[in-house]
């Protein structure tokens, strides 16, 4: 599969890197924590090539450039809104994976007039929605990165990224109840997000549909045939 060419868009305090591909309805693709737009190249070139896709590198990730001392899901969502406004995109669907799914929750709440359909894959709005074993792993990783930083190694971005997973995203139950965007939540049978947390989000968000994808985990759910099929059917529905 060919490597897509990166393009760049300057906003007020960030230079967004993105890949653009295909023709059709606009579809925004948002990767997960510590990943990049490359993760979604197969979505652009194979699974959703009949859409006009934009895969963005989030602030603090990939080729996107900014001078941050900390990251927040809210700020990343504002970058997506600013990107669409600057590109003249007034209506778009969104597929967000992991932290990209968390970003999509903010888009659903704050800009429903633009983002009319959202697929959030393995999102969580509370840090406590992550399994205890995963949280321990993230905390230990931050300790290791801080130690390496004292030795002079460049770990600032890695620390900021992992801090995102150790803190609530900034939406509460009342916020979720106000979401009006048409939304599907997908999660893995062996996810690092707790099932009861996913189901709780599904109950809180009006009209949200929740589906569990069997025989996969948080890392592999993105490429399961069932994930692709459910997502395509939802995006193409009236």
C-alpha positions as CSV (number, residue, x, y, z in Angstrom):
1,X,0.0,0.0,0.0
2,X,1.4,3.4,-1.0
3,X,2.5,5.9,1.6
4,X,0.2,8.9,1.5
5,X,1.8,12.4,1.2
6,X,1.6,14.5,4.3
7,X,0.1,18.0,4.1
8,X,0.2,20.8,6.6
9,X,-2.2,23.4,7.9
10,X,-1.2,26.2,10.2
11,X,-3.6,27.2,13.0
12,X,-3.0,29.8,15.7
13,X,-0.5,27.8,17.8
14,X,-0.2,24.5,16.0
15,X,0.8,23.2,12.6
16,X,-1.5,20.3,11.8
17,X,-0.1,17.4,9.7
18,X,-2.7,15.4,7.8
19,X,-3.2,13.0,4.9
20,X,-6.0,13.6,2.4
21,X,-7.4,10.9,0.1
22,X,-10.5,9.8,-1.9
23,X,-13.7,11.5,-3.1
24,X,-17.1,11.5,-1.6
25,X,-18.6,12.6,1.7
26,X,-16.1,14.1,4.1
27,X,-14.8,11.7,6.8
28,X,-12.4,12.8,9.6
29,X,-10.1,10.0,11.0
30,X,-8.6,10.4,14.5
31,X,-5.9,8.1,15.7
32,X,-5.2,6.9,19.3
33,X,-2.7,7.9,21.9
34,X,1.0,7.7,21.0
35,X,0.1,6.8,17.4
36,X,-0.3,8.9,14.2
37,X,-2.3,9.3,11.1
38,X,-0.3,6.4,9.6
39,X,-2.4,4.0,11.7
40,X,-5.4,4.9,9.5
41,X,-3.8,4.7,6.1
42,X,-5.6,1.5,5.3
43,X,-8.9,3.1,6.2
44,X,-8.1,5.9,3.7
45,X,-6.8,3.7,0.9
46,X,-9.0,0.6,1.2
47,X,-11.9,0.5,3.6
48,X,-13.2,4.1,3.1
49,X,-11.7,5.1,-0.2
50,X,-15.2,6.2,-1.4
51,X,-15.1,9.0,1.2
52,X,-13.1,12.2,1.1
53,X,-10.9,11.3,4.1
54,X,-8.7,13.5,6.3
55,X,-6.5,11.7,8.7
56,X,-5.0,14.1,11.2
57,X,-1.9,13.9,13.5
58,X,-3.1,15.1,16.9
59,X,-1.3,17.8,18.8
60,X,1.8,16.2,20.4
61,X,1.8,13.3,17.9
62,X,3.2,12.4,14.5
63,X,4.3,15.3,12.3
64,X,2.1,17.9,14.0
65,X,4.1,20.7,15.5
66,X,3.3,22.7,18.6
67,X,5.0,24.1,21.7
68,X,3.0,22.4,24.5
69,X,3.8,21.8,28.1
70,X,0.7,19.6,28.5
71,X,-1.9,18.1,26.3
72,X,-5.7,17.9,26.7
73,X,-8.4,16.1,24.8
74,X,-10.4,19.3,24.8
75,X,-7.6,21.2,23.1
76,X,-7.1,18.4,20.5
77,X,-10.8,18.6,19.7
78,X,-10.6,22.4,19.2
79,X,-7.7,21.7,16.8
80,X,-10.1,19.5,14.8
81,X,-12.8,22.1,14.8
82,X,-10.3,24.7,13.7
83,X,-8.9,22.5,11.0
84,X,-12.4,21.9,9.5
85,X,-13.3,25.6,9.7
86,X,-10.1,26.6,8.0
87,X,-10.5,24.0,5.3
88,X,-14.1,25.1,4.7
89,X,-15.6,21.7,5.9
90,X,-19.0,22.4,7.2
91,X,-20.3,18.8,7.5
92,X,-18.3,15.7,8.3
93,X,-18.5,12.3,9.8
94,X,-15.8,11.1,12.2
95,X,-14.1,7.9,13.1
96,X,-12.1,8.2,16.3
97,X,-10.1,5.4,17.8
98,X,-9.1,5.3,21.5
99,X,-8.1,8.9,22.5
100,X,-9.4,9.8,19.0
101,X,-12.7,8.4,20.2
102,X,-12.5,10.6,23.3
103,X,-11.8,13.6,21.0
104,X,-14.8,12.6,19.0
105,X,-17.0,12.8,22.1
106,X,-16.0,16.5,22.5
107,X,-16.8,17.1,18.8
108,X,-20.2,15.6,19.3
109,X,-20.9,17.8,22.3
110,X,-19.4,21.1,21.1
111,X,-20.0,21.1,17.3
112,X,-22.9,18.8,16.4
113,X,-23.8,21.0,13.5
114,X,-20.6,20.0,11.8
115,X,-20.0,16.5,13.0
116,X,-23.3,14.8,12.3
117,X,-22.2,11.1,12.6
118,X,-19.5,9.7,14.9
119,X,-18.0,6.3,15.4
120,X,-16.1,6.2,18.7
121,X,-14.0,3.1,19.0
122,X,-12.9,2.1,22.5
123,X,-13.4,5.5,24.1
124,X,-13.4,6.4,27.8
125,X,-14.3,9.7,29.5
126,X,-12.9,8.8,33.0
127,X,-9.5,7.5,33.7
128,X,-11.1,5.0,36.1
129,X,-12.9,3.5,33.0
130,X,-9.5,2.0,32.1
131,X,-8.6,-1.4,33.6
132,X,-6.5,-1.3,36.7
133,X,-3.7,-3.3,35.1
134,X,-3.5,-0.9,32.2
135,X,-3.4,2.1,34.5
136,X,-0.5,0.6,36.4
137,X,1.3,0.1,33.2
138,X,0.8,3.7,32.1
139,X,1.9,5.0,35.6
140,X,5.1,2.9,35.4
141,X,5.8,4.1,31.9
142,X,5.6,7.7,33.1
143,X,8.0,7.0,35.9
144,X,10.4,5.4,33.4
145,X,10.1,8.4,31.0
146,X,10.7,10.8,33.9
147,X,13.8,8.9,34.9
148,X,15.1,9.0,31.3
149,X,14.4,12.7,31.1
150,X,16.7,13.2,34.1
151,X,19.4,11.5,32.1
152,X,18.9,14.0,29.3
153,X,16.8,12.0,26.9
154,X,13.9,13.7,25.0
155,X,10.8,12.1,26.7
156,X,8.7,15.2,27.2
157,X,6.1,14.3,24.5
158,X,5.9,10.7,25.7
159,X,5.2,11.9,29.2
160,X,2.5,14.3,28.0
161,X,0.8,11.6,26.0
162,X,0.7,9.1,28.8
163,X,-0.6,11.8,31.2
164,X,-3.6,12.0,28.9
165,X,-4.5,8.4,29.7
166,X,-4.0,9.0,33.4
167,X,-6.6,11.8,33.7
168,X,-10.3,12.3,33.0
169,X,-10.9,13.8,29.6
170,X,-12.9,16.8,30.9
171,X,-16.5,15.6,30.1
172,X,-18.9,14.5,32.9
173,X,-22.1,12.6,32.9
174,X,-24.2,15.7,32.4
175,X,-22.1,16.7,29.4
176,X,-22.7,13.2,27.8
177,X,-26.4,13.6,28.4
178,X,-26.5,16.7,26.2
179,X,-24.9,15.0,23.1
180,X,-27.3,15.0,20.2
181,X,-25.0,13.8,17.4
182,X,-25.8,10.3,16.0
183,X,-23.2,8.1,17.6
184,X,-22.0,4.5,17.7
185,X,-19.6,3.2,20.3
186,X,-17.6,0.0,19.5
187,X,-15.5,-1.8,21.9
188,X,-13.4,-5.0,22.0
189,X,-14.2,-8.2,23.8
190,X,-10.7,-7.9,25.5
191,X,-10.5,-4.2,25.7
192,X,-8.4,-2.1,28.1
193,X,-11.5,0.0,28.7
194,X,-13.9,-1.6,31.2
195,X,-17.1,-3.0,29.7
196,X,-19.3,-1.4,32.3
197,X,-17.7,2.0,31.6
198,X,-18.5,1.6,27.9
199,X,-22.1,0.6,28.6
200,X,-22.5,3.5,31.0
201,X,-21.5,5.9,28.3
202,X,-24.0,4.2,26.0
203,X,-26.8,4.8,28.5
204,X,-25.8,8.4,29.1
205,X,-25.6,9.6,25.5
206,X,-29.1,9.9,24.0
207,X,-29.7,7.4,21.2
208,X,-26.1,6.0,21.3
209,X,-25.7,2.5,19.9
210,X,-23.1,0.2,21.5
211,X,-21.6,-2.9,20.0
212,X,-19.0,-5.3,21.3
213,X,-16.6,-6.7,18.7
214,X,-15.7,-10.3,19.7
215,X,-12.3,-12.1,19.4
216,X,-10.2,-8.9,19.5
217,X,-8.5,-6.5,21.9
218,X,-7.9,-2.8,22.1
219,X,-5.1,-2.9,19.6
220,X,-6.8,-5.2,17.0
221,X,-10.4,-4.0,17.0
222,X,-9.6,-1.3,14.4
223,X,-9.0,-3.8,11.6
224,X,-11.7,-6.4,12.4
225,X,-14.1,-7.0,9.5
226,X,-17.0,-6.5,11.8
227,X,-15.7,-3.1,12.9
228,X,-15.4,-2.0,9.3
229,X,-18.9,-3.4,8.3
230,X,-20.7,-1.8,11.2
231,X,-19.0,1.5,10.6
232,X,-19.7,1.6,6.9
233,X,-23.4,0.6,7.4
234,X,-23.8,3.4,10.0
235,X,-22.1,6.1,7.9
236,X,-24.2,5.2,4.8
237,X,-27.5,5.1,6.7
238,X,-30.0,8.0,6.4
